[in-house]
Amino acid sequence: MTLDNYVKKSLKDPEFKKAYDALEPEYALKHRLIELRMKKKLSQQEIATRAGTHQSSIARFEHGDYSPTISFLSRLASAVGMKLEVRFV
């Protein structure tokens, strides 16, 4: 069974779907940072220096081992030339 098939099957379970959906915003932020970093050809160290943090903090964030504060996300956005916008939809 592939991962995609497993996820499709598991999403039929309401508890699994709830947990899966709850992680989507975090995943989207991490994915976007990695996408921007790669597009701008920046290393984790360069982002960290620009954001005033350590490379290990960027790595932990990108790998999902760190739940960031709004302040941290704002500094990351600035480090890649963006502005953080937080909305309730």
N, C-alpha and C positions, 0 to 999 in steps of 0.2 A: 504494500500500500504506500503510495506517495504521500508526502506531507500535505499537498493540496487536497488530495482525497480524504485524508484524515481530518483536516480542518473542515471541509464541507460536511462530512458526516457528523463531526462533533458540534457544529453550529446548530444542529437540530435539537441539541440539549439546551434548554433555556438557561441553566446555570452557566454552562460553558459560554454561550453566546453573550450573556451579561458581562462575564469577566473579559472576554475577548473584546467586546465593544468598549469597555472601560479603558483598555490599554491603547486604543486607537489614537487619541490625541498625543500621548507621549511618543508613540511610534512615529507619527507624522512629523513631530518636531525634530526628532533624531534624524529621520530620513532627510528632512529639508536641510539641516545643518551639514550633513555629510555631502549632500548634493551641491550646496553652495561652496563648501570647502574645496571639493574636487573641481568644480567649474572655475574657481578662482586660483586653482593650483596652489592651495595653501596646505601646509602640514598642520598636524595637531599642535605642534610646538608654536608655530606662527600664530595660530588662532589663540592659543593660551597666552602668549606674550601680549597680543593686542587686547585681550580681555582681562589681563591682570590676574591670571590664575596659572595653575600648573598644567603641563601636558597630560598628566595622569587624570586630572579632573575632566578634561575633554574626552579622553579615552573611556573613562567610566561612564560619562554621559552617553557617548555614542554606542556603547555596548549594553546600555540599560542597567548599569549597576549604580546609578545615581539619580535621585529624583531632584531636579533642579528647582531653585527658587526663582521667582520672577526677576529678581535682581541679576542672577547668574544668566538667565536667558536674555535679558536686555543687554548685558555685556557681550554675550556671544553674537547677538544680532549686530551690534555695533562693530564687532571685530570682522564681520564679513560684509560691512557696508550696508546693513539693513536696519530697519527699525522694528522693534517688537510691538505687535498689536495683539492685545488680549480681548476677546469678545465672548459674550454669552449669546448663543444663537438659539 
